[in-house]
């Protein structure tokens, strides 16, 4: 059964593409959700607080992701520290999930925003990058309530979209409607199934 990774830039529609793959018959896992669950574990919260300060903890002593985001997206060094702490376990959990899904005879897709940044672009049957124009990407981030400096920090923290496109097996353009994206996903699924 196919094992694919879905990646792309922030606010480009990776999760929407994941839903389209789910509708096409794939089991889909979001690496960000795995990361959020990881940060909710008390032992992980304590490790994060020991590195970033206790002020990153919120209710119940768990990581307040908004507070942590303000720190890590303001400093590439701090972001790298957080990634070094969390990425190995997130990737281990994703790999375990993919193994279980494919062993059960189902197609698996994992949405991994920092796939290439984490050095995990290999070992997949296909890598799909979801892209949007810079103006659409920024408009979506503004709609999420981010200020211009926050938008710049988050976009700058990721590999340029052109590089992600170059490294991918398939590129989905998501500047239009969900229906347009769904049709692109269906074409990719058809091509993967014919390999």
PASEZA-946754 format. One record per residue (C-alpha): residue number from 0; residue in one letter; x, y, z. Coordinates in Angstrom, 3 decimals. Example, Ala and Ser with C-alpha at 12.3 -4.5 7.8 and 13.67 -1.06 7.14 Angstrom:
% PASEZA-946754
<resi->0 | resn->A | u->12.300 | v->-4.500 | w->7.800> $
<resi->1 | resn->S | u->13.670 | v->-1.060 | w->7.140> $
***
This chain:
% PASEZA-946754
<resi->0 | resn->X | u->0.000 | v->0.000 | w->0.000> $
<resi->1 | resn->X | u->1.298 | v->3.494 | w->-0.804> $
<resi->2 | resn->X | u->2.983 | v->5.589 | w->1.866> $
<resi->3 | resn->X | u->2.974 | v->9.285 | w->1.011> $
<resi->4 | resn->X | u->4.089 | v->12.461 | w->2.733> $
<resi->5 | resn->X | u->2.267 | v->15.755 | w->2.273> $
<resi->6 | resn->X | u->4.286 | v->18.888 | w->2.931> $
<resi->7 | resn->X | u->4.322 | v->22.538 | w->1.893> $
<resi->8 | resn->X | u->4.443 | v->26.030 | w->3.270> $
<resi->9 | resn->X | u->2.502 | v->27.483 | w->6.134> $
<resi->10 | resn->X | u->-1.092 | v->28.386 | w->5.172> $
<resi->11 | resn->X | u->-0.808 | v->26.646 | w->1.803> $
<resi->12 | resn->X | u->-3.521 | v->24.086 | w->2.498> $
<resi->13 | resn->X | u->-1.671 | v->20.956 | w->3.644> $
<resi->14 | resn->X | u->-4.487 | v->19.926 | w->5.987> $
<resi->15 | resn->X | u->-7.073 | v->20.531 | w->3.280> $
<resi->16 | resn->X | u->-5.025 | v->18.358 | w->0.931> $
<resi->17 | resn->X | u->-4.926 | v->15.736 | w->3.684> $
<resi->18 | resn->X | u->-8.727 | v->15.776 | w->3.861> $
<resi->19 | resn->X | u->-8.855 | v->15.352 | w->0.087> $
<resi->20 | resn->X | u->-6.540 | v->12.336 | w->0.330> $
<resi->21 | resn->X | u->-8.748 | v->10.930 | w->3.085> $
<resi->22 | resn->X | u->-11.782 | v->11.305 | w->0.819> $
<resi->23 | resn->X | u->-9.796 | v->9.425 | w->-1.865> $
<resi->24 | resn->X | u->-9.306 | v->6.443 | w->0.467> $
<resi->25 | resn->X | u->-6.124 | v->7.209 | w->2.406> $
<resi->26 | resn->X | u->-5.733 | v->7.065 | w->6.171> $
<resi->27 | resn->X | u->-4.282 | v->10.460 | w->7.114> $
<resi->28 | resn->X | u->-2.215 | v->11.567 | w->10.100> $
<resi->29 | resn->X | u->-1.194 | v->15.166 | w->10.870> $
<resi->30 | resn->X | u->2.324 | v->15.365 | w->12.324> $
<resi->31 | resn->X | u->1.375 | v->18.711 | w->13.911> $
<resi->32 | resn->X | u->-1.373 | v->16.952 | w->15.902> $
<resi->33 | resn->X | u->1.158 | v->14.367 | w->17.049> $
<resi->34 | resn->X | u->3.398 | v->17.262 | w->18.134> $
<resi->35 | resn->X | u->0.543 | v->18.974 | w->19.975> $
<resi->36 | resn->X | u->-0.243 | v->15.725 | w->21.814> $
<resi->37 | resn->X | u->3.434 | v->15.344 | w->22.684> $
<resi->38 | resn->X | u->3.538 | v->18.833 | w->24.213> $
<resi->39 | resn->X | u->0.536 | v->17.891 | w->26.385> $
<resi->40 | resn->X | u->2.542 | v->15.159 | w->28.113> $
<resi->41 | resn->X | u->3.726 | v->16.343 | w->31.560> $
<resi->42 | resn->X | u->7.274 | v->14.958 | w->31.167> $
<resi->43 | resn->X | u->7.687 | v->16.748 | w->27.829> $
<resi->44 | resn->X | u->6.238 | v->19.970 | w->29.255> $
<resi->45 | resn->X | u->8.832 | v->19.853 | w->32.033> $
<resi->46 | resn->X | u->11.676 | v->19.356 | w->29.534> $
<resi->47 | resn->X | u->10.403 | v->22.273 | w->27.421> $
<resi->48 | resn->X | u->10.094 | v->24.481 | w->30.520> $
<resi->49 | resn->X | u->13.634 | v->23.596 | w->31.586> $
<resi->50 | resn->X | u->14.934 | v->24.938 | w->28.259> $
<resi->51 | resn->X | u->12.540 | v->27.816 | w->27.510> $
<resi->52 | resn->X | u->11.493 | v->28.913 | w->30.994> $
<resi->53 | resn->X | u->8.508 | v->28.120 | w->33.186> $
<resi->54 | resn->X | u->6.580 | v->31.041 | w->31.672> $
<resi->55 | resn->X | u->5.845 | v->28.794 | w->28.644> $
<resi->56 | resn->X | u->3.625 | v->26.668 | w->30.870> $
<resi->57 | resn->X | u->-0.056 | v->27.399 | w->31.097> $
<resi->58 | resn->X | u->-2.996 | v->25.832 | w->32.887> $
<resi->59 | resn->X | u->-2.200 | v->22.581 | w->34.631> $
<resi->60 | resn->X | u->1.525 | v->22.939 | w->34.024> $
<resi->61 | resn->X | u->1.224 | v->22.059 | w->30.344> $
<resi->62 | resn->X | u->2.873 | v->23.932 | w->27.466> $
<resi->63 | resn->X | u->1.018 | v->27.026 | w->26.302> $
<resi->64 | resn->X | u->1.728 | v->26.691 | w->22.571> $
<resi->65 | resn->X | u->1.036 | v->30.377 | w->21.831> $
<resi->66 | resn->X | u->3.637 | v->31.490 | w->24.390> $
<resi->67 | resn->X | u->6.148 | v->28.968 | w->23.109> $
<resi->68 | resn->X | u->5.494 | v->30.004 | w->19.485> $
<resi->69 | resn->X | u->6.281 | v->33.649 | w->20.279> $
<resi->70 | resn->X | u->9.700 | v->32.566 | w->21.551> $
<resi->71 | resn->X | u->10.692 | v->30.049 | w->18.896> $
<resi->72 | resn->X | u->9.509 | v->31.993 | w->15.861> $
<resi->73 | resn->X | u->11.472 | v->35.030 | w->17.028> $
<resi->74 | resn->X | u->14.754 | v->33.106 | w->16.958> $
<resi->75 | resn->X | u->15.968 | v->30.459 | w->14.504> $
<resi->76 | resn->X | u->18.256 | v->29.115 | w->17.242> $
<resi->77 | resn->X | u->15.357 | v->28.664 | w->19.674> $
<resi->78 | resn->X | u->13.220 | v->27.034 | w->16.982> $
<resi->79 | resn->X | u->16.052 | v->24.606 | w->16.251> $
<resi->80 | resn->X | u->16.251 | v->23.782 | w->19.970> $
<resi->81 | resn->X | u->12.549 | v->22.965 | w->20.122> $
<resi->82 | resn->X | u->12.709 | v->20.919 | w->16.925> $
<resi->83 | resn->X | u->15.681 | v->18.945 | w->18.265> $
<resi->84 | resn->X | u->13.670 | v->18.145 | w->21.400> $
<resi->85 | resn->X | u->10.451 | v->17.107 | w->19.694> $
<resi->86 | resn->X | u->11.057 | v->16.016 | w->16.087> $
<resi->87 | resn->X | u->12.669 | v->12.617 | w->16.783> $
<resi->88 | resn->X | u->9.698 | v->11.452 | w->18.871> $
<resi->89 | resn->X | u->7.119 | v->12.957 | w->16.506> $
<resi->90 | resn->X | u->8.744 | v->11.185 | w->13.564> $
<resi->91 | resn->X | u->8.985 | v->7.908 | w->15.500> $
<resi->92 | resn->X | u->5.259 | v->8.050 | w->16.270> $
<resi->93 | resn->X | u->4.407 | v->8.887 | w->12.662> $
<resi->94 | resn->X | u->6.534 | v->6.012 | w->11.357> $
<resi->95 | resn->X | u->4.864 | v->3.617 | w->13.789> $
<resi->96 | resn->X | u->1.431 | v->4.790 | w->12.643> $
<resi->97 | resn->X | u->2.327 | v->4.394 | w->8.956> $
<resi->98 | resn->X | u->3.629 | v->0.881 | w->9.616> $
<resi->99 | resn->X | u->0.390 | v->-0.096 | w->11.319> $
<resi->100 | resn->X | u->-1.821 | v->1.363 | w->8.605> $
<resi->101 | resn->X | u->0.055 | v->-0.200 | w->5.700> $
<resi->102 | resn->X | u->0.348 | v->-3.555 | w->7.507> $
<resi->103 | resn->X | u->-3.463 | v->-3.501 | w->7.712> $
<resi->104 | resn->X | u->-3.594 | v->-3.094 | w->3.928> $
<resi->105 | resn->X | u->-4.530 | v->0.578 | w->3.804> $
<resi->106 | resn->X | u->-2.866 | v->3.531 | w->2.071> $
<resi->107 | resn->X | u->-1.207 | v->6.015 | w->4.443> $
<resi->108 | resn->X | u->-0.585 | v->9.745 | w->4.113> $
<resi->109 | resn->X | u->1.203 | v->11.841 | w->6.720> $
<resi->110 | resn->X | u->1.021 | v->15.644 | w->6.674> $
<resi->111 | resn->X | u->4.523 | v->16.768 | w->7.701> $
<resi->112 | resn->X | u->5.011 | v->20.549 | w->7.375> $
<resi->113 | resn->X | u->8.790 | v->20.407 | w->7.985> $
<resi->114 | resn->X | u->9.436 | v->17.175 | w->6.090> $
<resi->115 | resn->X | u->12.473 | v->18.385 | w->4.171> $
<resi->116 | resn->X | u->13.725 | v->20.626 | w->6.985> $
<resi->117 | resn->X | u->13.779 | v->17.542 | w->9.250> $
<resi->118 | resn->X | u->15.671 | v->15.529 | w->6.616> $
<resi->119 | resn->X | u->12.791 | v->13.067 | w->6.177> $
<resi->120 | resn->X | u->12.067 | v->13.415 | w->2.458> $
<resi->121 | resn->X | u->13.219 | v->9.885 | w->1.620> $
<resi->122 | resn->X | u->11.540 | v->6.511 | w->2.081> $
<resi->123 | resn->X | u->8.124 | v->7.531 | w->0.781> $
<resi->124 | resn->X | u->6.350 | v->6.203 | w->-2.288> $
<resi->125 | resn->X | u->5.608 | v->9.841 | w->-3.107> $
<resi->126 | resn->X | u->6.114 | v->13.276 | w->-1.601> $
<resi->127 | resn->X | u->3.425 | v->15.858 | w->-2.343> $
<resi->128 | resn->X | u->4.102 | v->19.565 | w->-1.809> $
<resi->129 | resn->X | u->1.150 | v->21.944 | w->-1.460> $
<resi->130 | resn->X | u->1.937 | v->25.508 | w->-2.589> $
<resi->131 | resn->X | u->0.167 | v->28.837 | w->-2.720> $
<resi->132 | resn->X | u->1.189 | v->32.224 | w->-4.001> $
<resi->133 | resn->X | u->2.877 | v->34.467 | w->-1.451> $
<resi->134 | resn->X | u->-0.092 | v->36.867 | w->-1.438> $
<resi->135 | resn->X | u->-2.642 | v->34.095 | w->-0.792> $
<resi->136 | resn->X | u->-0.432 | v->32.541 | w->1.869> $
<resi->137 | resn->X | u->-0.088 | v->35.863 | w->3.705> $
<resi->138 | resn->X | u->-3.799 | v->36.661 | w->3.388> $
<resi->139 | resn->X | u->-4.635 | v->33.311 | w->5.005> $
<resi->140 | resn->X | u->-2.217 | v->34.010 | w->7.855> $
<resi->141 | resn->X | u->-3.720 | v->37.479 | w->8.405> $
<resi->142 | resn->X | u->-7.160 | v->35.824 | w->8.525> $
<resi->143 | resn->X | u->-5.799 | v->33.609 | w->11.333> $
<resi->144 | resn->X | u->-5.048 | v->36.764 | w->13.304> $
<resi->145 | resn->X | u->-1.290 | v->36.925 | w->12.824> $
<resi->146 | resn->X | u->0.413 | v->40.301 | w->12.608> $
<resi->147 | resn->X | u->2.820 | v->41.122 | w->9.765> $
<resi->148 | resn->X | u->5.945 | v->40.522 | w->11.867> $
<resi->149 | resn->X | u->4.570 | v->37.144 | w->13.014> $
<resi->150 | resn->X | u->3.763 | v->36.222 | w->9.422> $
<resi->151 | resn->X | u->7.280 | v->37.131 | w->8.289> $
<resi->152 | resn->X | u->8.857 | v->35.154 | w->11.148> $
<resi->153 | resn->X | u->6.838 | v->32.013 | w->10.398> $
<resi->154 | resn->X | u->7.299 | v->32.141 | w->6.630> $
<resi->155 | resn->X | u->11.037 | v->32.822 | w->7.037> $
<resi->156 | resn->X | u->11.415 | v->29.878 | w->9.432> $
<resi->157 | resn->X | u->10.546 | v->27.432 | w->6.645> $
<resi->158 | resn->X | u->12.389 | v->26.267 | w->3.574> $
<resi->159 | resn->X | u->11.417 | v->28.371 | w->0.529> $
<resi->160 | resn->X | u->8.432 | v->26.951 | w->-1.335> $
<resi->161 | resn->X | u->10.386 | v->26.797 | w->-4.599> $
<resi->162 | resn->X | u->12.854 | v->24.417 | w->-2.957> $
<resi->163 | resn->X | u->10.052 | v->22.227 | w->-1.563> $
<resi->164 | resn->X | u->8.514 | v->22.097 | w->-5.039> $
<resi->165 | resn->X | u->11.851 | v->21.036 | w->-6.525> $
<resi->166 | resn->X | u->12.236 | v->18.197 | w->-4.019> $
<resi->167 | resn->X | u->8.666 | v->16.877 | w->-4.358> $
<resi->168 | resn->X | u->7.320 | v->14.157 | w->-6.617> $
<resi->169 | resn->X | u->4.047 | v->16.057 | w->-7.047> $
<resi->170 | resn->X | u->3.122 | v->19.725 | w->-6.575> $
<resi->171 | resn->X | u->-0.430 | v->20.833 | w->-5.813> $
<resi->172 | resn->X | u->-1.345 | v->24.491 | w->-6.427> $
<resi->173 | resn->X | u->-3.813 | v->25.774 | w->-3.867> $
<resi->174 | resn->X | u->-4.729 | v->29.336 | w->-4.759> $
<resi->175 | resn->X | u->-8.247 | v->28.432 | w->-5.893> $
<resi->176 | resn->X | u->-11.194 | v->26.496 | w->-4.563> $
<resi->177 | resn->X | u->-11.282 | v->23.274 | w->-2.574> $
<resi->178 | resn->X | u->-12.778 | v->21.571 | w->-5.617> $
<resi->179 | resn->X | u->-9.738 | v->22.475 | w->-7.733> $
<resi->180 | resn->X | u->-7.430 | v->21.073 | w->-5.063> $
<resi->181 | resn->X | u->-9.554 | v->17.912 | w->-4.766> $
<resi->182 | resn->X | u->-9.268 | v->17.287 | w->-8.511> $
<resi->183 | resn->X | u->-5.476 | v->17.654 | w->-8.326> $
<resi->184 | resn->X | u->-5.377 | v->15.150 | w->-5.458> $
<resi->185 | resn->X | u->-7.495 | v->12.697 | w->-7.442> $
<resi->186 | resn->X | u->-5.024 | v->12.924 | w->-10.344> $
<resi->187 | resn->X | u->-2.100 | v->12.240 | w->-7.987> $
<resi->188 | resn->X | u->-3.930 | v->9.286 | w->-6.395> $
<resi->189 | resn->X | u->-4.677 | v->7.872 | w->-9.836> $
<resi->190 | resn->X | u->-1.044 | v->8.208 | w->-10.923> $
<resi->191 | resn->X | u->0.291 | v->6.654 | w->-7.680> $
<resi->192 | resn->X | u->-2.151 | v->3.761 | w->-8.134> $
<resi->193 | resn->X | u->-0.908 | v->3.156 | w->-11.677> $
<resi->194 | resn->X | u->2.767 | v->2.862 | w->-10.694> $
***
